[in-house]
């Protein structure tokens, strides 16, 4: 199985974005559910798992941005979001 580098993954996201409108389209089997599920419907549990998935994705994007701008001292552009430059 081939793996994607971070750069290839972000390039694919920019060049061919895909939009998913329903959480059932996500593979959330590997995402751990909330610790207290008493009284929660399945939809509420899936929404909590989806929020965790979004947080994990955003965290990865932020770490990538920090690596490129601060450690490699290169600017990075995300179309529609902005251009981030190294800070001295």
PDB file with SEQRES, HELIX, SHEET and CRYST1 records, atoms N, CA, C and O in Angstrom:
SEQRES   1 A   88  UNK UNK UNK UNK UNK UNK UNK UNK UNK UNK UNK UNK UNK          
SEQRES   2 A   88  UNK UNK UNK UNK UNK UNK UNK UNK UNK UNK UNK UNK UNK          
SEQRES   3 A   88  UNK UNK UNK UNK UNK UNK UNK UNK UNK UNK UNK UNK UNK          
SEQRES   4 A   88  UNK UNK UNK UNK UNK UNK UNK UNK UNK UNK UNK UNK UNK          
SEQRES   5 A   88  UNK UNK UNK UNK UNK UNK UNK UNK UNK UNK UNK UNK UNK          
SEQRES   6 A   88  UNK UNK UNK UNK UNK UNK UNK UNK UNK UNK UNK UNK UNK          
SEQRES   7 A   88  UNK UNK UNK UNK UNK UNK UNK UNK UNK UNK                      
HELIX    1 AA1 UNK A    6  UNK A   15  1                                  10    
HELIX    2 AA2 UNK A   23  UNK A   25  5                                   3    
HELIX    3 AA3 UNK A   42  UNK A   66  1                                  25    
HELIX    4 AA4 UNK A   67  UNK A   71  3                                   5    
SHEET    1 AA1 2 UNK A  76  UNK A  78  0                                        
SHEET    2 AA1 2 UNK A  82  UNK A  84 -1                                        
CRYST1    1.000    1.000    1.000  90.00  90.00  90.00 P 1           1          
ATOM      1  N   UNK A   1       0.839  -1.177   0.000  1.00  0.00           N  
ATOM      2  CA  UNK A   1       0.000   0.000   0.000  1.00  0.00           C  
ATOM      3  C   UNK A   1       0.887   1.244   0.000  1.00  0.00           C  
ATOM      4  O   UNK A   1       1.792   1.372   0.824  1.00  0.00           O  
ATOM      5  N   UNK A   2       0.622   2.140  -0.916  1.00  0.00           N  
ATOM      6  CA  UNK A   2       1.408   3.354  -1.026  1.00  0.00           C  
ATOM      7  C   UNK A   2       0.969   4.355   0.039  1.00  0.00           C  
ATOM      8  O   UNK A   2      -0.208   4.434   0.390  1.00  0.00           O  
ATOM      9  N   UNK A   3       1.928   5.110   0.540  1.00  0.00           N  
ATOM     10  CA  UNK A   3       1.599   6.144   1.521  1.00  0.00           C  
ATOM     11  C   UNK A   3       1.849   7.508   0.906  1.00  0.00           C  
ATOM     12  O   UNK A   3       2.713   7.655   0.041  1.00  0.00           O  
ATOM     13  N   UNK A   4       1.104   8.494   1.345  1.00  0.00           N  
ATOM     14  CA  UNK A   4       1.262   9.859   0.873  1.00  0.00           C  
ATOM     15  C   UNK A   4       2.115  10.647   1.846  1.00  0.00           C  
ATOM     16  O   UNK A   4       2.007  10.479   3.061  1.00  0.00           O  
ATOM     17  N   UNK A   5       2.958  11.504   1.309  1.00  0.00           N  
ATOM     18  CA  UNK A   5       3.680  12.427   2.175  1.00  0.00           C  
ATOM     19  C   UNK A   5       2.729  13.555   2.554  1.00  0.00           C  
ATOM     20  O   UNK A   5       1.673  13.709   1.940  1.00  0.00           O  
ATOM     21  N   UNK A   6       3.095  14.344   3.559  1.00  0.00           N  
ATOM     22  CA  UNK A   6       2.254  15.475   3.956  1.00  0.00           C  
ATOM     23  C   UNK A   6       2.058  16.447   2.799  1.00  0.00           C  
ATOM     24  O   UNK A   6       0.954  16.944   2.575  1.00  0.00           O  
ATOM     25  N   UNK A   7       3.129  16.712   2.073  1.00  0.00           N  
ATOM     26  CA  UNK A   7       3.043  17.671   0.972  1.00  0.00           C  
ATOM     27  C   UNK A   7       2.117  17.153  -0.118  1.00  0.00           C  
ATOM     28  O   UNK A   7       1.302  17.912  -0.643  1.00  0.00           O  
ATOM     29  N   UNK A   8       2.228  15.879  -0.467  1.00  0.00           N  
ATOM     30  CA  UNK A   8       1.360  15.307  -1.493  1.00  0.00           C  
ATOM     31  C   UNK A   8      -0.101  15.320  -1.046  1.00  0.00           C  
ATOM     32  O   UNK A   8      -0.999  15.558  -1.854  1.00  0.00           O  
ATOM     33  N   UNK A   9      -0.335  15.066   0.226  1.00  0.00           N  
ATOM     34  CA  UNK A   9      -1.693  15.072   0.752  1.00  0.00           C  
ATOM     35  C   UNK A   9      -2.300  16.473   0.682  1.00  0.00           C  
ATOM     36  O   UNK A   9      -3.437  16.628   0.237  1.00  0.00           O  
ATOM     37  N   UNK A  10      -1.557  17.496   1.115  1.00  0.00           N  
ATOM     38  CA  UNK A  10      -2.075  18.853   1.070  1.00  0.00           C  
ATOM     39  C   UNK A  10      -2.239  19.335  -0.357  1.00  0.00           C  
ATOM     40  O   UNK A  10      -3.179  20.072  -0.656  1.00  0.00           O  
ATOM     41  N   UNK A  11      -1.337  18.930  -1.249  1.00  0.00           N  
ATOM     42  CA  UNK A  11      -1.457  19.301  -2.653  1.00  0.00           C  
ATOM     43  C   UNK A  11      -2.728  18.708  -3.244  1.00  0.00           C  
ATOM     44  O   UNK A  11      -3.433  19.379  -3.997  1.00  0.00           O  
ATOM     45  N   UNK A  12      -3.022  17.469  -2.913  1.00  0.00           N  
ATOM     46  CA  UNK A  12      -4.250  16.830  -3.398  1.00  0.00           C  
ATOM     47  C   UNK A  12      -5.491  17.527  -2.855  1.00  0.00           C  
ATOM     48  O   UNK A  12      -6.491  17.667  -3.560  1.00  0.00           O  
ATOM     49  N   UNK A  13      -5.426  17.964  -1.602  1.00  0.00           N  
ATOM     50  CA  UNK A  13      -6.565  18.667  -0.994  1.00  0.00           C  
ATOM     51  C   UNK A  13      -6.817  20.002  -1.675  1.00  0.00           C  
ATOM     52  O   UNK A  13      -7.968  20.413  -1.818  1.00  0.00           O  
ATOM     53  N   UNK A  14      -5.758  20.686  -2.096  1.00  0.00           N  
ATOM     54  CA  UNK A  14      -5.907  21.986  -2.740  1.00  0.00           C  
ATOM     55  C   UNK A  14      -6.351  21.823  -4.187  1.00  0.00           C  
ATOM     56  O   UNK A  14      -7.235  22.544  -4.651  1.00  0.00           O  
ATOM     57  N   UNK A  15      -5.742  20.880  -4.905  1.00  0.00           N  
ATOM     58  CA  UNK A  15      -6.028  20.733  -6.327  1.00  0.00           C  
ATOM     59  C   UNK A  15      -7.351  20.036  -6.607  1.00  0.00           C  
ATOM     60  O   UNK A  15      -8.041  20.389  -7.563  1.00  0.00           O  
ATOM     61  N   UNK A  16      -7.716  19.056  -5.792  1.00  0.00           N  
ATOM     62  CA  UNK A  16      -8.963  18.317  -5.997  1.00  0.00           C  
ATOM     63  C   UNK A  16      -9.707  18.173  -4.674  1.00  0.00           C  
ATOM     64  O   UNK A  16      -9.778  17.081  -4.111  1.00  0.00           O  
ATOM     65  N   UNK A  17     -10.269  19.293  -4.176  1.00  0.00           N  
ATOM     66  CA  UNK A  17     -10.969  19.197  -2.890  1.00  0.00           C  
ATOM     67  C   UNK A  17     -12.222  18.333  -3.005  1.00  0.00           C  
ATOM     68  O   UNK A  17     -12.904  18.338  -4.030  1.00  0.00           O  
ATOM     69  N   UNK A  18     -12.505  17.607  -1.959  1.00  0.00           N  
ATOM     70  CA  UNK A  18     -13.699  16.777  -1.892  1.00  0.00           C  
ATOM     71  C   UNK A  18     -14.499  17.219  -0.683  1.00  0.00           C  
ATOM     72  O   UNK A  18     -13.941  17.488   0.381  1.00  0.00           O  
ATOM     73  N   UNK A  19     -15.789  17.290  -0.851  1.00  0.00           N  
ATOM     74  CA  UNK A  19     -16.657  17.752   0.216  1.00  0.00           C  
ATOM     75  C   UNK A  19     -17.578  16.624   0.633  1.00  0.00           C  
ATOM     76  O   UNK A  19     -18.193  15.971  -0.210  1.00  0.00           O  
ATOM     77  N   UNK A  20     -17.671  16.401   1.901  1.00  0.00           N  
ATOM     78  CA  UNK A  20     -18.535  15.360   2.441  1.00  0.00           C  
ATOM     79  C   UNK A  20     -19.582  16.048   3.301  1.00  0.00           C  
ATOM     80  O   UNK A  20     -19.250  16.779   4.234  1.00  0.00           O  
ATOM     81  N   UNK A  21     -20.848  15.810   2.982  1.00  0.00           N  
ATOM     82  CA  UNK A  21     -21.913  16.520   3.685  1.00  0.00           C  
ATOM     83  C   UNK A  21     -22.545  15.691   4.802  1.00  0.00           C  
ATOM     84  O   UNK A  21     -23.334  16.216   5.587  1.00  0.00           O  
ATOM     85  N   UNK A  22     -22.208  14.414   4.880  1.00  0.00           N  
ATOM     86  CA  UNK A  22     -22.836  13.551   5.877  1.00  0.00           C  
ATOM     87  C   UNK A  22     -21.761  12.757   6.604  1.00  0.00           C  
ATOM     88  O   UNK A  22     -20.862  12.197   5.977  1.00  0.00           O  
ATOM     89  N   UNK A  23     -21.858  12.711   7.937  1.00  0.00           N  
ATOM     90  CA  UNK A  23     -20.824  12.020   8.712  1.00  0.00           C  
ATOM     91  C   UNK A  23     -20.769  10.527   8.422  1.00  0.00           C  
ATOM     92  O   UNK A  23     -19.760   9.886   8.714  1.00  0.00           O  
ATOM     93  N   UNK A  24     -21.814   9.964   7.861  1.00  0.00           N  
ATOM     94  CA  UNK A  24     -21.787   8.530   7.566  1.00  0.00           C  
ATOM     95  C   UNK A  24     -20.788   8.205   6.450  1.00  0.00           C  
ATOM     96  O   UNK A  24     -20.431   7.044   6.252  1.00  0.00           O  
ATOM     97  N   UNK A  25     -20.336   9.242   5.719  1.00  0.00           N  
ATOM     98  CA  UNK A  25     -19.349   9.047   4.659  1.00  0.00           C  
ATOM     99  C   UNK A  25     -17.932   8.904   5.211  1.00  0.00           C  
ATOM    100  O   UNK A  25     -17.036   8.442   4.503  1.00  0.00           O  
ATOM    101  N   UNK A  26     -17.724   9.295   6.465  1.00  0.00           N  
ATOM    102  CA  UNK A  26     -16.407   9.197   7.093  1.00  0.00           C  
ATOM    103  C   UNK A  26     -16.199   7.799   7.658  1.00  0.00           C  
ATOM    104  O   UNK A  26     -17.151   7.148   8.090  1.00  0.00           O  
ATOM    105  N   UNK A  27     -14.967   7.347   7.652  1.00  0.00           N  
ATOM    106  CA  UNK A  27     -14.613   6.089   8.304  1.00  0.00           C  
ATOM    107  C   UNK A  27     -14.182   6.428   9.726  1.00  0.00           C  
ATOM    108  O   UNK A  27     -13.031   6.792   9.967  1.00  0.00           O  
ATOM    109  N   UNK A  28     -15.117   6.303  10.663  1.00  0.00           N  
ATOM    110  CA  UNK A  28     -14.833   6.702  12.034  1.00  0.00           C  
ATOM    111  C   UNK A  28     -14.646   5.499  12.956  1.00  0.00           C  
ATOM    112  O   UNK A  28     -14.773   5.620  14.174  1.00  0.00           O  
ATOM    113  N   UNK A  29     -14.343   4.337  12.371  1.00  0.00           N  
ATOM    114  CA  UNK A  29     -14.144   3.138  13.193  1.00  0.00           C  
ATOM    115  C   UNK A  29     -12.953   3.276  14.131  1.00  0.00           C  
ATOM    116  O   UNK A  29     -12.978   2.747  15.242  1.00  0.00           O  
ATOM    117  N   UNK A  30     -11.923   3.969  13.704  1.00  0.00           N  
ATOM    118  CA  UNK A  30     -10.703   4.105  14.501  1.00  0.00           C  
ATOM    119  C   UNK A  30     -10.767   5.261  15.497  1.00  0.00           C  
ATOM    120  O   UNK A  30      -9.881   5.394  16.341  1.00  0.00           O  
ATOM    121  N   UNK A  31     -11.798   6.094  15.411  1.00  0.00           N  
ATOM    122  CA  UNK A  31     -11.933   7.234  16.317  1.00  0.00           C  
ATOM    123  C   UNK A  31     -12.629   6.766  17.584  1.00  0.00           C  
ATOM    124  O   UNK A  31     -13.715   6.189  17.535  1.00  0.00           O  
ATOM    125  N   UNK A  32     -11.992   7.020  18.714  1.00  0.00           N  
ATOM    126  CA  UNK A  32     -12.597   6.596  19.978  1.00  0.00           C  
ATOM    127  C   UNK A  32     -13.801   7.471  20.296  1.00  0.00           C  
ATOM    128  O   UNK A  32     -13.809   8.671  20.021  1.00  0.00           O  
ATOM    129  N   UNK A  33     -14.808   6.849  20.877  1.00  0.00           N  
ATOM    130  CA  UNK A  33     -16.033   7.560  21.217  1.00  0.00           C  
ATOM    131  C   UNK A  33     -15.899   8.294  22.537  1.00  0.00           C  
ATOM    132  O   UNK A  33     -14.875   8.184  23.212  1.00  0.00           O  
ATOM    133  N   UNK A  34     -16.928   9.045  22.909  1.00  0.00           N  
ATOM    134  CA  UNK A  34     -16.894   9.758  24.185  1.00  0.00           C  
ATOM    135  C   UNK A  34     -16.878   8.773  25.350  1.00  0.00           C  
ATOM    136  O   UNK A  34     -17.386   7.656  25.243  1.00  0.00           O  
ATOM    137  N   UNK A  35     -16.295   9.200  26.451  1.00  0.00           N  
ATOM    138  CA  UNK A  35     -16.169   8.303  27.603  1.00  0.00           C  
ATOM    139  C   UNK A  35     -17.499   8.068  28.302  1.00  0.00           C  
ATOM    140  O   UNK A  35     -17.721   6.991  28.855  1.00  0.00           O  
ATOM    141  N   UNK A  36     -18.387   9.058  28.287  1.00  0.00           N  
ATOM    142  CA  UNK A  36     -19.675   8.913  28.952  1.00  0.00           C  
ATOM    143  C   UNK A  36     -20.767   8.898  27.883  1.00  0.00           C  
ATOM    144  O   UNK A  36     -21.177   9.951  27.396  1.00  0.00           O  
ATOM    145  N   UNK A  37     -21.235   7.704  27.521  1.00  0.00           N  
ATOM    146  CA  UNK A  37     -22.240   7.580  26.465  1.00  0.00           C  
ATOM    147  C   UNK A  37     -23.645   7.376  27.018  1.00  0.00           C  
ATOM    148  O   UNK A  37     -24.589   7.185  26.251  1.00  0.00           O  
ATOM    149  N   UNK A  38     -23.793   7.413  28.332  1.00  0.00           N  
ATOM    150  CA  UNK A  38     -25.115   7.226  28.935  1.00  0.00           C  
ATOM    151  C   UNK A  38     -26.044   8.364  28.517  1.00  0.00           C  
ATOM    152  O   UNK A  38     -25.730   9.538  28.712  1.00  0.00           O  
ATOM    153  N   UNK A  39     -27.168   8.009  27.952  1.00  0.00           N  
ATOM    154  CA  UNK A  39     -28.166   8.999  27.572  1.00  0.00           C  
ATOM    155  C   UNK A  39     -27.894   9.702  26.256  1.00  0.00           C  
ATOM    156  O   UNK A  39     -28.637  10.614  25.893  1.00  0.00           O  
ATOM    157  N   UNK A  40     -26.853   9.311  25.525  1.00  0.00           N  
ATOM    158  CA  UNK A  40     -26.549   9.927  24.237  1.00  0.00           C  
ATOM    159  C   UNK A  40     -27.093   9.058  23.107  1.00  0.00           C  
ATOM    160  O   UNK A  40     -26.969   7.834  23.128  1.00  0.00           O  
ATOM    161  N   UNK A  41     -27.689   9.707  22.136  1.00  0.00           N  
ATOM    162  CA  UNK A  41     -28.162   8.955  20.969  1.00  0.00           C  
ATOM    163  C   UNK A  41     -26.972   8.625  20.078  1.00  0.00           C  
ATOM    164  O   UNK A  41     -25.877   9.159  20.258  1.00  0.00           O  
ATOM    165  N   UNK A  42     -27.202   7.746  19.123  1.00  0.00           N  
ATOM    166  CA  UNK A  42     -26.114   7.372  18.211  1.00  0.00           C  
ATOM    167  C   UNK A  42     -25.666   8.574  17.387  1.00  0.00           C  
ATOM    168  O   UNK A  42     -24.481   8.702  17.083  1.00  0.00           O  
ATOM    169  N   UNK A  43     -26.586   9.449  17.025  1.00  0.00           N  
ATOM    170  CA  UNK A  43     -26.230  10.644  16.258  1.00  0.00           C  
ATOM    171  C   UNK A  43     -25.347  11.574  17.086  1.00  0.00           C  
ATOM    172  O   UNK A  43     -24.393  12.147  16.560  1.00  0.00           O  
ATOM    173  N   UNK A  44     -25.653  11.731  18.375  1.00  0.00           N  
ATOM    174  CA  UNK A  44     -24.828  12.580  19.241  1.00  0.00           C  
ATOM    175  C   UNK A  44     -23.434  11.987  19.419  1.00  0.00           C  
ATOM    176  O   UNK A  44     -22.445  12.719  19.441  1.00  0.00           O  
ATOM    177  N   UNK A  45     -23.354  10.678  19.543  1.00  0.00           N  
ATOM    178  CA  UNK A  45     -22.049  10.012  19.650  1.00  0.00           C  
ATOM    179  C   UNK A  45     -21.246  10.226  18.378  1.00  0.00           C  
ATOM    180  O   UNK A  45     -20.056  10.534  18.436  1.00  0.00           O  
ATOM    181  N   UNK A  46     -21.901  10.063  17.217  1.00  0.00           N  
ATOM    182  CA  UNK A  46     -21.206  10.270  15.943  1.00  0.00           C  
ATOM    183  C   UNK A  46     -20.778  11.723  15.773  1.00  0.00           C  
ATOM    184  O   UNK A  46     -19.711  11.989  15.219  1.00  0.00           O  
ATOM    185  N   UNK A  47     -21.589  12.661  16.238  1.00  0.00           N  
ATOM    186  CA  UNK A  47     -21.196  14.073  16.163  1.00  0.00           C  
ATOM    187  C   UNK A  47     -19.972  14.356  17.029  1.00  0.00           C  
ATOM    188  O   UNK A  47     -19.097  15.121  16.623  1.00  0.00           O  
ATOM    189  N   UNK A  48     -19.899  13.756  18.208  1.00  0.00           N  
ATOM    190  CA  UNK A  48     -18.721  13.937  19.075  1.00  0.00           C  
ATOM    191  C   UNK A  48     -17.484  13.320  18.422  1.00  0.00           C  
ATOM    192  O   UNK A  48     -16.398  13.896  18.477  1.00  0.00           O  
ATOM    193  N   UNK A  49     -17.650  12.149  17.805  1.00  0.00           N  
ATOM    194  CA  UNK A  49     -16.522  11.520  17.113  1.00  0.00           C  
ATOM    195  C   UNK A  49     -16.094  12.366  15.916  1.00  0.00           C  
ATOM    196  O   UNK A  49     -14.901  12.486  15.636  1.00  0.00           O  
ATOM    197  N   UNK A  50     -17.053  12.949  15.213  1.00  0.00           N  
ATOM    198  CA  UNK A  50     -16.742  13.795  14.068  1.00  0.00           C  
ATOM    199  C   UNK A  50     -16.002  15.056  14.505  1.00  0.00           C  
ATOM    200  O   UNK A  50     -15.058  15.478  13.836  1.00  0.00           O  
ATOM    201  N   UNK A  51     -16.413  15.659  15.613  1.00  0.00           N  
ATOM    202  CA  UNK A  51     -15.698  16.821  16.151  1.00  0.00           C  
ATOM    203  C   UNK A  51     -14.264  16.461  16.499  1.00  0.00           C  
ATOM    204  O   UNK A  51     -13.352  17.256  16.269  1.00  0.00           O  
ATOM    205  N   UNK A  52     -14.054  15.278  17.050  1.00  0.00           N  
ATOM    206  CA  UNK A  52     -12.701  14.830  17.377  1.00  0.00           C  
ATOM    207  C   UNK A  52     -11.881  14.647  16.096  1.00  0.00           C  
ATOM    208  O   UNK A  52     -10.702  14.996  16.055  1.00  0.00           O  
ATOM    209  N   UNK A  53     -12.508  14.099  15.055  1.00  0.00           N  
ATOM    210  CA  UNK A  53     -11.824  13.912  13.778  1.00  0.00           C  
ATOM    211  C   UNK A  53     -11.420  15.253  13.176  1.00  0.00           C  
ATOM    212  O   UNK A  53     -10.299  15.395  12.688  1.00  0.00           O  
ATOM    213  N   UNK A  54     -12.318  16.241  13.202  1.00  0.00           N  
ATOM    214  CA  UNK A  54     -11.979  17.579  12.707  1.00  0.00           C  
ATOM    215  C   UNK A  54     -10.832  18.181  13.515  1.00  0.00           C  
ATOM    216  O   UNK A  54      -9.931  18.799  12.948  1.00  0.00           O  
ATOM    217  N   UNK A  55     -10.861  18.006  14.826  1.00  0.00           N  
ATOM    218  CA  UNK A  55      -9.792  18.534  15.677  1.00  0.00           C  
ATOM    219  C   UNK A  55      -8.462  17.891  15.316  1.00  0.00           C  
ATOM    220  O   UNK A  55      -7.444  18.578  15.235  1.00  0.00           O  
ATOM    221  N   UNK A  56      -8.458  16.585  15.100  1.00  0.00           N  
ATOM    222  CA  UNK A  56      -7.223  15.888  14.728  1.00  0.00           C  
ATOM    223  C   UNK A  56      -6.693  16.406  13.391  1.00  0.00           C  
ATOM    224  O   UNK A  56      -5.487  16.602  13.237  1.00  0.00           O  
ATOM    225  N   UNK A  57      -7.589  16.629  12.422  1.00  0.00           N  
ATOM    226  CA  UNK A  57      -7.169  17.131  11.110  1.00  0.00           C  
ATOM    227  C   UNK A  57      -6.608  18.544  11.229  1.00  0.00           C  
ATOM    228  O   UNK A  57      -5.558  18.843  10.660  1.00  0.00           O  
ATOM    229  N   UNK A  58      -7.303  19.418  11.968  1.00  0.00           N  
ATOM    230  CA  UNK A  58      -6.827  20.794  12.124  1.00  0.00           C  
ATOM    231  C   UNK A  58      -5.499  20.828  12.869  1.00  0.00           C  
ATOM    232  O   UNK A  58      -4.627  21.634  12.543  1.00  0.00           O  
ATOM    233  N   UNK A  59      -5.339  19.971  13.856  1.00  0.00           N  
ATOM    234  CA  UNK A  59      -4.091  19.895  14.596  1.00  0.00           C  
ATOM    235  C   UNK A  59      -2.942  19.506  13.662  1.00  0.00           C  
ATOM    236  O   UNK A  59      -1.852  20.072  13.747  1.00  0.00           O  
ATOM    237  N   UNK A  60      -3.183  18.553  12.783  1.00  0.00           N  
ATOM    238  CA  UNK A  60      -2.162  18.143  11.811  1.00  0.00           C  
ATOM    239  C   UNK A  60      -1.800  19.264  10.863  1.00  0.00           C  
ATOM    240  O   UNK A  60      -0.626  19.448  10.541  1.00  0.00           O  
ATOM    241  N   UNK A  61      -2.797  20.021  10.408  1.00  0.00           N  
ATOM    242  CA  UNK A  61      -2.545  21.151   9.512  1.00  0.00           C  
ATOM    243  C   UNK A  61      -1.700  22.206  10.224  1.00  0.00           C  
ATOM    244  O   UNK A  61      -0.751  22.736   9.646  1.00  0.00           O  
ATOM    245  N   UNK A  62      -2.040  22.507  11.470  1.00  0.00           N  
ATOM    246  CA  UNK A  62      -1.278  23.511  12.232  1.00  0.00           C  
ATOM    247  C   UNK A  62       0.167  23.071  12.452  1.00  0.00           C  
ATOM    248  O   UNK A  62       1.084  23.886  12.349  1.00  0.00           O  
ATOM    249  N   UNK A  63       0.376  21.798  12.751  1.00  0.00           N  
ATOM    250  CA  UNK A  63       1.744  21.295  12.937  1.00  0.00           C  
ATOM    251  C   UNK A  63       2.527  21.382  11.641  1.00  0.00           C  
ATOM    252  O   UNK A  63       3.711  21.716  11.656  1.00  0.00           O  
ATOM    253  N   UNK A  64       1.879  21.084  10.513  1.00  0.00           N  
ATOM    254  CA  UNK A  64       2.534  21.185   9.215  1.00  0.00           C  
ATOM    255  C   UNK A  64       2.918  22.637   8.925  1.00  0.00           C  
ATOM    256  O   UNK A  64       4.032  22.912   8.478  1.00  0.00           O  
ATOM    257  N   UNK A  65       1.982  23.571   9.184  1.00  0.00           N  
ATOM    258  CA  UNK A  65       2.259  24.985   8.952  1.00  0.00           C  
ATOM    259  C   UNK A  65       3.432  25.458   9.807  1.00  0.00           C  
ATOM    260  O   UNK A  65       4.293  26.194   9.325  1.00  0.00           O  
ATOM    261  N   UNK A  66       3.470  25.047  11.054  1.00  0.00           N  
ATOM    262  CA  UNK A  66       4.562  25.441  11.941  1.00  0.00           C  
ATOM    263  C   UNK A  66       5.884  24.879  11.448  1.00  0.00           C  
ATOM    264  O   UNK A  66       6.897  25.578  11.462  1.00  0.00           O  
ATOM    265  N   UNK A  67       5.887  23.636  11.016  1.00  0.00           N  
ATOM    266  CA  UNK A  67       7.112  23.011  10.529  1.00  0.00           C  
ATOM    267  C   UNK A  67       7.664  23.758   9.319  1.00  0.00           C  
ATOM    268  O   UNK A  67       8.859  24.045   9.252  1.00  0.00           O  
ATOM    269  N   UNK A  68       6.800  24.068   8.376  1.00  0.00           N  
ATOM    270  CA  UNK A  68       7.256  24.736   7.157  1.00  0.00           C  
ATOM    271  C   UNK A  68       7.720  26.153   7.450  1.00  0.00           C  
ATOM    272  O   UNK A  68       8.777  26.570   6.975  1.00  0.00           O  
ATOM    273  N   UNK A  69       6.937  26.902   8.230  1.00  0.00           N  
ATOM    274  CA  UNK A  69       7.278  28.318   8.435  1.00  0.00           C  
ATOM    275  C   UNK A  69       8.369  28.539   9.464  1.00  0.00           C  
ATOM    276  O   UNK A  69       9.241  29.381   9.247  1.00  0.00           O  
ATOM    277  N   UNK A  70       8.355  27.829  10.557  1.00  0.00           N  
ATOM    278  CA  UNK A  70       9.302  28.107  11.639  1.00  0.00           C  
ATOM    279  C   UNK A  70      10.574  27.268  11.551  1.00  0.00           C  
ATOM    280  O   UNK A  70      11.664  27.778  11.811  1.00  0.00           O  
ATOM    281  N   UNK A  71      10.458  26.013  11.195  1.00  0.00           N  
ATOM    282  CA  UNK A  71      11.641  25.152  11.189  1.00  0.00           C  
ATOM    283  C   UNK A  71      12.370  25.215   9.847  1.00  0.00           C  
ATOM    284  O   UNK A  71      13.599  25.265   9.807  1.00  0.00           O  
ATOM    285  N   UNK A  72      11.600  25.211   8.733  1.00  0.00           N  
ATOM    286  CA  UNK A  72      12.230  25.264   7.417  1.00  0.00           C  
ATOM    287  C   UNK A  72      12.360  26.678   6.881  1.00  0.00           C  
ATOM    288  O   UNK A  72      12.946  26.888   5.819  1.00  0.00           O  
ATOM    289  N   UNK A  73      11.816  27.661   7.612  1.00  0.00           N  
ATOM    290  CA  UNK A  73      11.895  29.076   7.230  1.00  0.00           C  
ATOM    291  C   UNK A  73      11.409  29.347   5.811  1.00  0.00           C  
ATOM    292  O   UNK A  73      12.065  30.063   5.056  1.00  0.00           O  
ATOM    293  N   UNK A  74      10.270  28.781   5.449  1.00  0.00           N  
ATOM    294  CA  UNK A  74       9.684  28.990   4.129  1.00  0.00           C  
ATOM    295  C   UNK A  74       8.242  29.454   4.304  1.00  0.00           C  
ATOM    296  O   UNK A  74       7.557  29.027   5.234  1.00  0.00           O  
ATOM    297  N   UNK A  75       7.782  30.329   3.410  1.00  0.00           N  
ATOM    298  CA  UNK A  75       6.367  30.715   3.470  1.00  0.00           C  
ATOM    299  C   UNK A  75       5.496  29.588   2.906  1.00  0.00           C  
ATOM    300  O   UNK A  75       5.960  28.752   2.130  1.00  0.00           O  
ATOM    301  N   UNK A  76       4.259  29.586   3.303  1.00  0.00           N  
ATOM    302  CA  UNK A  76       3.321  28.589   2.806  1.00  0.00           C  
ATOM    303  C   UNK A  76       2.010  29.288   2.494  1.00  0.00           C  
ATOM    304  O   UNK A  76       1.576  30.160   3.247  1.00  0.00           O  
ATOM    305  N   UNK A  77       1.377  28.913   1.393  1.00  0.00           N  
ATOM    306  CA  UNK A  77       0.111  29.522   0.991  1.00  0.00           C  
ATOM    307  C   UNK A  77      -0.983  28.471   0.970  1.00  0.00           C  
ATOM    308  O   UNK A  77      -0.830  27.404   0.375  1.00  0.00           O  
ATOM    309  N   UNK A  78      -2.078  28.783   1.621  1.00  0.00           N  
ATOM    310  CA  UNK A  78      -3.285  27.974   1.547  1.00  0.00           C  
ATOM    311  C   UNK A  78      -4.333  28.816   0.827  1.00  0.00           C  
ATOM    312  O   UNK A  78      -4.837  29.781   1.402  1.00  0.00           O  
ATOM    313  N   UNK A  79      -4.676  28.475  -0.418  1.00  0.00           N  
ATOM    314  CA  UNK A  79      -5.661  29.274  -1.151  1.00  0.00           C  
ATOM    315  C   UNK A  79      -6.963  29.396  -0.363  1.00  0.00           C  
ATOM    316  O   UNK A  79      -7.482  28.409   0.159  1.00  0.00           O  
ATOM    317  N   UNK A  80      -7.475  30.601  -0.289  1.00  0.00           N  
ATOM    318  CA  UNK A  80      -8.705  30.857   0.428  1.00  0.00           C  
ATOM    319  C   UNK A  80      -8.519  31.045   1.923  1.00  0.00           C  
ATOM    320  O   UNK A  80      -9.451  31.462   2.612  1.00  0.00           O  
ATOM    321  N   UNK A  81      -7.335  30.746   2.436  1.00  0.00           N  
ATOM    322  CA  UNK A  81      -7.075  30.881   3.869  1.00  0.00           C  
ATOM    323  C   UNK A  81      -6.041  31.964   4.134  1.00  0.00           C  
ATOM    324  O   UNK A  81      -6.257  32.834   4.978  1.00  0.00           O  
ATOM    325  N   UNK A  82      -4.921  31.920   3.423  1.00  0.00           N  
ATOM    326  CA  UNK A  82      -3.913  32.958   3.622  1.00  0.00           C  
ATOM    327  C   UNK A  82      -2.512  32.481   3.304  1.00  0.00           C  
ATOM    328  O   UNK A  82      -2.282  31.315   2.982  1.00  0.00           O  
ATOM    329  N   UNK A  83      -1.588  33.410   3.403  1.00  0.00           N  
ATOM    330  CA  UNK A  83      -0.161  33.114   3.223  1.00  0.00           C  
ATOM    331  C   UNK A  83       0.498  33.289   4.581  1.00  0.00           C  
ATOM    332  O   UNK A  83       0.340  34.322   5.232  1.00  0.00           O  
ATOM    333  N   UNK A  84       1.223  32.292   4.995  1.00  0.00           N  
ATOM    334  CA  UNK A  84       1.900  32.305   6.287  1.00  0.00           C  
ATOM    335  C   UNK A  84       3.397  32.373   6.040  1.00  0.00           C  
ATOM    336  O   UNK A  84       3.942  31.602   5.250  1.00  0.00           O  
ATOM    337  N   UNK A  85       4.055  33.297   6.718  1.00  0.00           N  
ATOM    338  CA  UNK A  85       5.491  33.519   6.522  1.00  0.00           C  
ATOM    339  C   UNK A  85       6.234  33.283   7.820  1.00  0.00           C  
ATOM    340  O   UNK A  85       5.646  33.376   8.898  1.00  0.00           O  
ATOM    341  N   UNK A  86       7.529  32.976   7.731  1.00  0.00           N  
ATOM    342  CA  UNK A  86       8.323  32.771   8.939  1.00  0.00           C  
ATOM    343  C   UNK A  86       8.397  34.045   9.782  1.00  0.00           C  
ATOM    344  O   UNK A  86       8.430  35.153   9.247  1.00  0.00           O  
ATOM    345  N   UNK A  87       8.421  33.878  11.083  1.00  0.00           N  
ATOM    346  CA  UNK A  87       8.550  34.997  12.000  1.00  0.00           C  
ATOM    347  C   UNK A  87       9.950  34.954  12.597  1.00  0.00           C  
ATOM    348  O   UNK A  87      10.408  33.916  13.074  1.00  0.00           O  
ATOM    349  N   UNK A  88      10.616  36.095  12.561  1.00  0.00           N  
ATOM    350  CA  UNK A  88      11.983  36.163  13.077  1.00  0.00           C  
ATOM    351  C   UNK A  88      11.953  36.656  14.511  1.00  0.00           C  
ATOM    352  O   UNK A  88      13.003  36.788  15.140  1.00  0.00           O  
TER     353      UNK A  88                                                      
END                                                                             
